[in-house]
Amino acid sequence: MRIYLCGSVAGRSAKDMREERENAAAALASRGWNAVDPIAGEYEALKRRRKIDDAASGLSAVSIARKDQYQIDHVDMVLWLTASVASYGSCIEVGYAWAKGVPIIAIDLEKRGRKSAFVEHCCTYIADDLDDALDFMADYMAMPVEGGG
């Protein structure tokens, strides 16, 4: 199973993002699942970026959006790590996944995401923490598909 890691980037340190995503990837790997981290290898570039199209960082709006769309098109599920502090980018990733029918598991540590009707509507499940999310994902993926037996 391939899981896309989604989460807020704006206003966060590269160290915090990297640690959060590495912890999630390790937890997924412990269950035999593969993390798809759209910013893997880009933490330093993100730290240097001052605007969305910044030659110094080597990142552009087009390259970021196309890569994220491609990766979401090729995963089994989205794990939204920061539903409590949603950003424009993570909300668009979640909306794109939802439109494509990809299940979305949100982690809402601070219980703020649950206050949004849209978050509540789009997410397959809203978890209290990473362990809760992983347990739900294991159960969800084990459920039989309608008409499949």
Residue, then its C-alpha position, 0 to 999 in steps of 0.5 A: m500500500r502506498i500512502y501520500l504524506c500531506g501536511s502544512v509546509a508554510g511557517r514551519s521549520a524544515k527540521d520539524m517537517r522532516e522529523e514529522r514525515e520521517n516518523a510517519a514514514a517509519a510507522l508506515a514501514s513498520r506495517g509494511w506500507n510505503a510512504v510517498d513524501p512529496i517533499a522528500g529531499e527538498y527540505e533544504a530547498l524549502k528552507r531557502r525558498r522565499k517565494i513560490d517560484d524561486a530560482a535559488s531553491g530550484l522549485s517552481a509552482v508548476s513543478i511542485a503542483r505537477k509532482d504532487q498531482y502525479q503522486i496522488d494519482h498513484v497512491d492508495m490513501v492520503l495521510w494528512l499529518t496536520a489537519s489541525v493547522a491546515s494550509y492552502g497547499s495541504c487543503i488543495e492536496v486533500g481536495y484533489a485526492w477527494a475529487k479523485g476518490v482517494p481515501i483521506i485519513a486526517i490527524d487532528l492533534e489539536k482538534r481544530g480540523r473537526k470544526s471545519a465542515f469541509v474537513e469533516h465531509c472530505c476525510t474518510y477518518i479524522a484521527d487523534d494521533l498517528d497511532d489512531a490513524l494507522d489502526f484505522m487504516a489497517d482496518y479500512m484496508a482489510m474491509p471487503v470491497e462491495g461486490g468483491g465477496 
